[in-house]
Amino acid sequence: MSLSKVIEVPEVEREVSNVIGQMLHLCQGYRQSEMRFLSDEINLPTFARLFELIRILETRYIEEIIRFQISRGQKVTWQDIKPVENLEASKPVQMLQIILDLEKSVHQSTINLCKLGWKNLDLALTSFLENRVILKQIKVIRKRANQLRDLKRSGDEICPMLTSRLSVRFEVEKLEERVELEIERREWRSGESRSRKRFPIIGSMNRF
């Protein structure tokens, strides 16, 4: 029996679902911000592309958590995803502030979940959160805080300064590479799984 299936606590299972719900709410916020940056009033497609890529990667993290829960024999309770209030009528600085607050809220909930896992001796969950989730959240929060700082320094909420645009464009290029790499990995894994189904004898021989 694997370690991930030893601990089964309803409270932990419920809190994992709550964190997943907050992450989905954050993805909804990125989606709303993406459309807002593409509007005629703001027209900053680079920021829109940035938030689109972040949303894609965030959904990958959510899927990873869900797969982890399923591998433990636990269930995920789905929640209604509500739109983020006061976001679609906000200016860029206000939008980034709202997104940053959402990121911090999700991060704090993840830390509380990790503490709950330690309390219930759920070592598999705490290790997964510390290595796969929390560190990524800290990096994202720092980047959003830096972008918010640059926008505030520009003195113009509609047209951010050149350095801010260049830094966002650079981040977009890196995220595009990550998304393409994730797609390639998924295609490779799906192809490998199909080949194992077609040739089960070869798959069983590889175990020895």
N, C-alpha and C positions, 0 to 999 in steps of 0.2 A: 504494500500500500504506500502510495506516495505521500510526502509530507503535506502537500497542498490539500489532501482529502481528509486529514486527521481532524482539523478544527472545524466545527460547524456551530456557529453561534448566530441565532436569528438577529440579534442586534447588529452584528457586523454585516450580515447580509443586507439588512435594511439600510445601513449607512452607506454601503457601497452603491446601492441603487440611488440614494440621494445625491452622492457625488457625481454619478453618471448623469443624473438629471440636471445638475448645475452645469456640467460640461456641455450638455446639449443646449442649454439656455445660452451659454457663452457662444456657441457656434451660431445660434440664431442672431446674437448681437453682431458677430462678425459679418453675417450675411446682410443684415440691415445696413451696417456701415459701408459695406462694399457697394450696395446700390446707391447709398447717399453720396459717396465719393464720385460716382458716375453721373450724378445729376447735373443738369445744366448750371445750377447755381454754384456748385463747387468745381466740378470737372477736374478731378485729380485721378486719372486712370492708374497711375503708378501705385498710389495708396490703395485703390480698389483691388488691384491685382495682388498686392501684399496681403490684404485681408482675405482674399479668396484662397490663396495658398495656405495661409495659417488655418483657415477653416478646414481645408482638406486634410492637413496634417493632424488637426485636432480630432477629426472623425476617425483617423487611423488609431490614435491613442485610445479613444473610446471603444473601438472595436477590439483592441488588444485587451482592455480591462474586461470586456464582456467575455471574450474567449477564455481569459484566466478564470473568471467566475464559473463558467460552464465546465472547465476542466476540473474544478473543485467539487462538482456536483451541486452547485448552488444556483439559484435563479436570480434574475434581474427583474425588478418591478418597474414597468415603464410609467412615466409621468407625462402630463400634458406640457408641451413646450409653448410657453407664452412669449409674445414679442417683448423686447426690452423697451421699457418706457422712456420717453423723452429723447430717443436716439435719432429718429428719422428727421426731426426738426432742428437738430443741433448743428453747430458749426464744427469744423475739424478738431479744434482744441477740446471742445466739450465732448465730442465723440470719443476721442482718445482717452479722456479722463474717465468716461463711463466704462469703456472697455478695460482700462487698467484696473478700475475698481472691481469689475467682474472677475478679472484674472486673479486679483488678490483674494477675493472671496472664495473662489474655487480652490486656490492654493491653501488657504486656511482650513477649509473643509477637508482637504486631502490630508493635511497634517493631523487634524483631529481624528480622522479615520485611522491614520497610522498609530496614533496613541492608543486608540481603542483596540487595535490589533495587538499591540504590545501588552495591554492590560489583560487580554484574553489569550495570550501566548500564541497568537496566530502568526508564526514566524514567516510563513510563506507569503502572507499578505503584506506584512511590513517590509520584507525584502523586495517584493515586487514594486511597492509604492516608492520606496527609497531609491531604487536603481532605475526604474522605468518611467516614473511619473514626476516625482517632486523636483528632481534636478532639472528636468525640461521646463517645468513651470517657472522655476527661478530665472532661467535664462530668458524666457519669453517676457516675464515681468520687467526685467532689466531693460530689454530692448524697447518695450512699450514706454517705459519711463523716460528713456533717452529721447525717443521720438517726440513725446509730449513736451519735454524740455526744449527741444529744438524749435518746435512750433511756437511755444510761448516766447522764445527769444526773437523770433522773426518779426514780431510786432504786427503781423498781418495774418489773421486767422484763415483767410481764403488763399493767399499765395505764400506758402512757407519759403524760407530762404533756400538758396541753392544747395548749401551743404546738407540740409535736411532731405531734399529731393535725391541727392546723390547717395546718401546713406540708405534711404529707403530702396532706391533702385538696386543698389548692391545687395541688400538683403533679399530682394525679390529674385535676383539671379541665383543666389545660393539656395533659396527655397525651391525654385523651379528644378534645380539639379536634384534636390532631395526627393521631390515628388516623382520625378522621372525614375530615380533609383528605386523608390518604393514600388512603382508600377512594374519595373523590370523584375524585381524580386517576387512580386505576386504572380506574374506570368510564369516565372521559372518554377515556383512552388506548385502552381496549378498544373503545369506540364509534367512535373515530376510525379505528382499524385495520380494523374491520369495514366502515366506509364506503369506505375505500380499496380493499378487496377487491371491493366491489360496483361501484365506479366507478373502475376502473383508469385510464381516460383522464384523468379529472379529476386523479388523483394524479400522473400523468406531466406534465400541464400545469403543475402547481404548481412543478415543478422549474425552469422557465424564468422 
